[in-house]
Amino acid sequence: MDLILTRHGETDWNAQKRVQGSRDIPLNQTGVKQAFALAQNLSAGKRPQKVYTSKQLRAKETGQIVARELHIPCEEAAGIEEMNLGLWEGLSWQQIEQQYPADLQRWINNRRYQPTPQGESYQDTLERVLPALQKIVSGKEESVLVVTHSAIIMALMAYLNDTPFETMRQSYTLKNAEVVILNSEAYTFT
């Protein structure tokens, strides 16, 4: 199965460089346009048979637009929602650096296992994402689109490619509505 991973379209918080995490922020007009462009690109290339989205509004809206445009089913999948960034949500990275310098440094030094204040670690995130993806790839489709979030995709790619989590931002950062295609037979989601 081809697993097409994409980050949701842009939100106002993306444009303002604010941390969203578990907050439920809708797409802005740019994000809506990105979702339509994503559908057009997928219709001309690697066309999915089904769309799975996280429960968060920005991902659901992106996935629903793609599904409507491609005339394919869209289903919410538990476990692929964005990483909970706790007290950092709603802040810019600059504000986080000013307000939580020690917590930020601990997190930077050990991204995989260090949770954010009142939030998750990347390991916590993987422990819910991997079973969710295993369930998705056990379906009968040959190709699916998974509309999720940047921290999810970065953590997954670092895990699957055995990349240090401290360097994943340099290797796996995606723009809004950008895709990564994985062949599920090449990876084990456990």
VEXMIDO-633169 format. One record per residue: residue in one letter; x, y, z of N, C-alpha, C in turn. Coordinates in steps of 0.05 Angstrom, whole numbers, padded with zeros to 5 digits, always signed. Example, Ala and Ser with C-alpha at 12.3 -4.5 7.8 and 13.67 -1.06 7.14 Angstrom:
<rs>
a+00264-00114+00156+00246-00090+00156+00264-00066+00156
s+00257-00045+00142+00273-00021+00143+00258+00001+00157
</rs>
This chain:
<rs>
m+00017-00024+00000+00000+00000+00000+00018+00025+00000
d+00010+00044-00016+00023+00071-00015+00009+00087+00006
l+00025+00097+00025+00015+00114+00046+00024+00142+00040
i+00005+00159+00032+00012+00187+00025+00006+00204+00050
l+00027+00214+00062+00024+00230+00085+00025+00259+00077
t+00008+00275+00088+00009+00304+00083+00003+00319+00109
r+00015+00342+00110+00009+00361+00131-00016+00377+00123
h-00033+00384+00141-00057+00399+00135-00050+00426+00122
g-00070+00439+00111-00066+00466+00099-00062+00487+00121
e-00054+00510+00112-00047+00532+00131-00070+00542+00148
t-00063+00550+00172-00082+00563+00190-00071+00591+00197
d-00087+00607+00209-00077+00634+00218-00054+00630+00237
w-00056+00610+00255-00034+00606+00274-00008+00598+00260
n-00010+00582+00238+00014+00576+00222+00026+00602+00211
a+00009+00619+00200+00019+00644+00189+00031+00662+00210
q+00021+00661+00234+00031+00677+00256+00054+00664+00271
k+00061+00639+00262+00083+00624+00274+00078+00617+00304
r+00052+00611+00309+00044+00603+00336+00042+00573+00338
v+00049+00561+00360+00048+00533+00364+00019+00525+00367
q+00009+00506+00351-00019+00497+00352-00022+00472+00370
g-00006+00452+00365-00009+00427+00381-00037+00416+00381
s-00048+00412+00404-00074+00399+00406-00097+00419+00403
r-00091+00445+00400-00112+00465+00396-00126+00460+00369
d-00152+00465+00368-00168+00460+00344-00172+00485+00328
i-00153+00490+00310-00153+00515+00294-00162+00509+00265
p-00180+00524+00254-00189+00519+00226-00170+00529+00206
l-00173+00520+00181-00158+00530+00158-00164+00559+00154
n-00145+00574+00144-00150+00600+00134-00154+00598+00103
q-00158+00621+00090-00163+00620+00061-00140+00608+00045
t-00116+00614+00054-00092+00601+00041-00093+00571+00044
g-00100+00562+00068-00102+00533+00074-00123+00520+00057
v-00146+00533+00053-00167+00522+00035-00156+00519+00007
k-00143+00540-00003-00131+00538-00030-00110+00516-00032
q-00094+00513-00011-00074+00491-00011-00088+00464-00012
a-00110+00461+00001-00124+00435+00001-00135+00429-00027
f-00146+00449-00040-00155+00445-00068-00132+00439-00087
a-00109+00453-00083-00085+00447-00099-00075+00419-00094
l-00076+00410-00069-00068+00383-00062-00086+00363-00077
a-00112+00367-00077-00130+00349-00091-00123+00348-00121
q-00118+00371-00132-00112+00372-00161-00086+00357-00166
n-00066+00361-00150-00040+00347-00153-00043+00317-00150
l-00059+00308-00131-00064+00280-00127-00080+00268-00150
s-00098+00283-00161-00115+00272-00183-00098+00268-00208
a-00076+00283-00211-00058+00281-00234-00035+00262-00229
g-00031+00253-00204-00008+00236-00198-00017+00211-00183
k-00005+00208-00159-00011+00185-00142-00038+00189-00129
r-00059+00177-00140-00086+00182-00132-00094+00162-00110
p-00102+00173-00086-00110+00155-00064-00138+00144-00069
q-00144+00122-00056-00171+00111-00057-00188+00120-00033
k-00175+00130-00012-00189+00138+00012-00172+00158+00026
v-00185+00175+00042-00172+00196+00058-00177+00189+00088
y-00156+00190+00104-00158+00189+00133-00148+00215+00144
t-00162+00226+00163-00154+00251+00175-00152+00249+00206
s-00137+00267+00217-00137+00269+00246-00164+00282+00254
k-00170+00281+00279-00195+00292+00289-00195+00323+00290
q-00172+00335+00287-00170+00364+00289-00180+00378+00264
l-00193+00400+00268-00208+00414+00247-00191+00420+00223
r-00166+00430+00227-00149+00437+00204-00143+00413+00186
a-00140+00390+00198-00135+00365+00183-00161+00355+00170
k-00183+00356+00185-00208+00347+00174-00217+00363+00151
e-00214+00390+00153-00222+00407+00131-00205+00401+00106
t-00179+00398+00110-00161+00391+00087-00170+00365+00074
g-00173+00345+00091-00181+00318+00081-00208+00318+00067
q-00227+00332+00079-00254+00333+00067-00254+00346+00039
i-00238+00367+00036-00236+00381+00010-00225+00362-00010
v-00203+00348-00003-00190+00329-00021-00210+00307-00028
a-00223+00296-00008-00241+00273-00013-00264+00282-00031
r-00276+00305-00027-00298+00315-00044-00288+00318-00073
e-00265+00330-00076-00254+00336-00103-00247+00310-00118
l-00238+00290-00103-00230+00264-00116-00253+00244-00115
h-00275+00250-00103-00298+00232-00101-00291+00206-00087
i-00277+00208-00065-00269+00185-00049-00277+00188-00020
p-00279+00166-00005-00287+00168+00023-00266+00182+00040
c-00276+00194+00062-00259+00207+00081-00268+00197+00109
e-00248+00189+00125-00254+00178+00151-00235+00190+00172
e-00245+00197+00195-00228+00206+00217-00214+00182+00229
a-00188+00184+00235-00173+00163+00247-00162+00172+00274
a-00169+00158+00295-00159+00165+00321-00129+00158+00323
g-00114+00175+00337-00086+00170+00341-00067+00187+00324
i-00077+00199+00303-00059+00214+00285-00061+00244+00289
e-00073+00252+00311-00075+00281+00317-00048+00292+00326
e-00045+00318+00324-00020+00331+00330-00011+00326+00358
m+00015+00328+00362+00028+00325+00388+00017+00347+00407
n+00012+00339+00431+00003+00358+00451+00027+00372+00462
l+00029+00398+00457+00052+00414+00466+00046+00429+00492
g+00025+00422+00506+00020+00432+00532+00019+00462+00535
l+00035+00472+00554+00034+00501+00560+00046+00518+00537
w+00059+00506+00518+00070+00521+00496+00050+00528+00475
e+00027+00516+00475+00007+00520+00454-00003+00549+00455
g-00005+00561+00432-00014+00589+00429+00009+00609+00429
l+00033+00600+00437+00056+00617+00438+00073+00614+00413
s+00089+00635+00407+00109+00632+00386+00134+00619+00397
w+00152+00609+00380+00176+00596+00390+00193+00617+00405
q+00192+00642+00397+00207+00663+00411+00196+00667+00439
q+00169+00666+00442+00157+00669+00469+00164+00645+00486
i+00164+00621+00474+00171+00597+00489+00200+00599+00499
e+00218+00609+00482+00246+00612+00490+00249+00632+00513
q+00232+00653+00513+00233+00673+00535+00220+00663+00560
q+00197+00649+00558+00181+00641+00581+00189+00614+00593
y+00201+00596+00577+00207+00569+00586+00235+00561+00577
p+00255+00577+00583+00282+00571+00572+00294+00544+00581
a+00291+00537+00606+00302+00512+00616+00287+00488+00605
d+00260+00490+00604+00244+00468+00593+00250+00465+00563
l+00253+00487+00549+00259+00486+00520+00286+00472+00516
q+00306+00479+00532+00332+00468+00528+00332+00438+00534
r+00318+00429+00555+00315+00401+00560+00302+00386+00537
w+00282+00398+00526+00267+00386+00503+00285+00385+00478
i+00299+00406+00473+00317+00407+00450+00339+00385+00453
n+00349+00381+00476+00370+00362+00481+00361+00333+00481
n+00335+00328+00485+00324+00301+00486+00296+00300+00475
r+00293+00309+00449+00266+00312+00437+00250+00287+00438
r+00262+00264+00435+00246+00240+00433+00232+00233+00459
y+00246+00236+00482+00234+00227+00507+00226+00249+00527
q+00234+00273+00522+00228+00295+00541+00201+00308+00533
p+00181+00306+00550+00155+00319+00544+00157+00349+00547
t+00140+00363+00534+00138+00392+00538+00122+00396+00564
p+00123+00419+00577+00109+00423+00602+00079+00418+00598
q+00069+00398+00613+00041+00390+00611+00033+00379+00584
g+00052+00370+00568+00047+00359+00542+00059+00332+00538
e+00064+00325+00513+00074+00299+00505+00103+00301+00497
s+00117+00278+00497+00143+00275+00483+00137+00264+00456
y+00157+00264+00439+00154+00252+00413+00150+00221+00416
q+00162+00209+00436+00158+00181+00441+00129+00175+00448
d+00117+00192+00465+00089+00190+00472+00072+00191+00447
t+00079+00209+00429+00064+00213+00405+00066+00188+00387
l+00091+00178+00384+00094+00154+00368+00078+00130+00378
e+00076+00128+00404+00062+00105+00416+00032+00105+00409
r+00021+00127+00401-00007+00127+00392-00009+00128+00361
v+00012+00140+00348+00011+00142+00319+00017+00115+00305
l+00036+00101+00315+00044+00075+00302+00021+00055+00301
p+00006+00050+00323-00017+00032+00321-00039+00043+00302
a-00042+00069+00302-00063+00081+00284-00055+00076+00255
l-00030+00080+00248-00021+00075+00221-00022+00046+00213
q-00015+00028+00233-00017+00000+00227-00046-00008+00220
k-00065+00003+00234-00093-00002+00228-00100+00008+00200
i-00090+00032+00193-00096+00043+00167-00084+00025+00145
v-00059+00017+00148-00047+00001+00126-00057-00028+00125
s-00072-00036+00145-00084-00063+00144-00109-00064+00127
g-00117-00041+00116-00141-00039+00100-00136-00051+00072
k-00157-00050+00056-00156-00063+00029-00147-00044+00007
e-00144-00018+00013-00137+00002-00007-00108-00002-00016
e-00103+00006-00041-00076+00005-00051-00061+00031-00046
s-00076+00052-00041-00064+00078-00036-00083+00095-00019
v-00073+00107+00003-00090+00124+00020-00075+00150+00026
l-00090+00170+00030-00080+00196+00039-00085+00199+00069
v-00064+00205+00084-00067+00210+00113-00061+00239+00118
v-00081+00254+00125-00078+00283+00131-00074+00286+00161
t-00049+00294+00167-00041+00296+00195-00026+00322+00200
h-00005+00321+00216+00008+00346+00226+00038+00343+00224
s+00052+00366+00226+00080+00366+00221+00096+00350+00242
a+00090+00353+00268+00104+00337+00288+00100+00308+00284
i+00077+00300+00275+00071+00271+00271+00089+00261+00248
i+00090+00275+00226+00105+00266+00203+00135+00267+00209
m+00145+00288+00222+00173+00289+00229+00181+00266+00248
a+00165+00261+00268+00172+00240+00287+00171+00212+00273
l+00151+00209+00256+00148+00183+00242+00172+00179+00223
m+00179+00199+00208+00202+00196+00190+00228+00192+00205
a+00232+00206+00227+00257+00201+00243+00257+00173+00254
y+00235+00163+00263+00233+00136+00274+00238+00115+00252
l+00224+00118+00230+00226+00098+00208+00254+00098+00195
n+00267+00121+00194+00293+00123+00181+00316+00123+00201
d+00310+00118+00226+00330+00117+00248+00347+00143+00248
t+00334+00165+00245+00347+00191+00245+00346+00202+00274
p+00367+00215+00284+00366+00227+00311+00343+00247+00312
f+00327+00246+00332+00304+00264+00335+00313+00293+00338
e+00338+00297+00347+00348+00324+00350+00353+00338+00323
t+00355+00322+00302+00360+00333+00275+00336+00331+00256
m+00314+00321+00266+00291+00316+00248+00280+00341+00235
r+00281+00363+00249+00270+00388+00236+00285+00395+00211
q+00312+00391+00211+00328+00397+00187+00322+00377+00165
s+00314+00353+00171+00311+00331+00151+00282+00328+00142
y+00263+00333+00159+00235+00325+00153+00214+00346+00156
t+00221+00371+00157+00201+00392+00159+00185+00394+00133
l+00159+00395+00135+00142+00397+00112+00127+00424+00112
k+00123+00435+00088+00105+00458+00086+00076+00448+00088
n+00058+00467+00092+00030+00459+00092+00022+00447+00066
a+00007+00424+00068-00004+00409+00045+00018+00396+00027
e+00042+00395+00037+00063+00380+00023+00061+00350+00030
v+00069+00333+00012+00065+00304+00016+00092+00289+00018
v+00090+00266+00032+00111+00246+00033+00098+00220+00026
i+00109+00204+00008+00097+00179+00001+00114+00156+00011
l+00102+00138+00026+00115+00114+00037+00102+00089+00026
n+00118+00069+00020+00107+00043+00013+00105+00028+00039
s+00081+00022+00048+00078+00009+00075+00091-00018+00077
e+00097-00031+00054+00110-00057+00055+00140-00054+00063
a+00151-00030+00060+00179-00025+00066+00183-00019+00095
y+00162-00013+00110+00164-00005+00138+00145-00021+00156
t+00154-00023+00181+00137-00036+00201+00128-00014+00221
f+00102-00012+00225+00091+00009+00242+00086-00002+00270
t+00108-00011+00283+00105-00022+00310+00126-00010+00328
</rs>
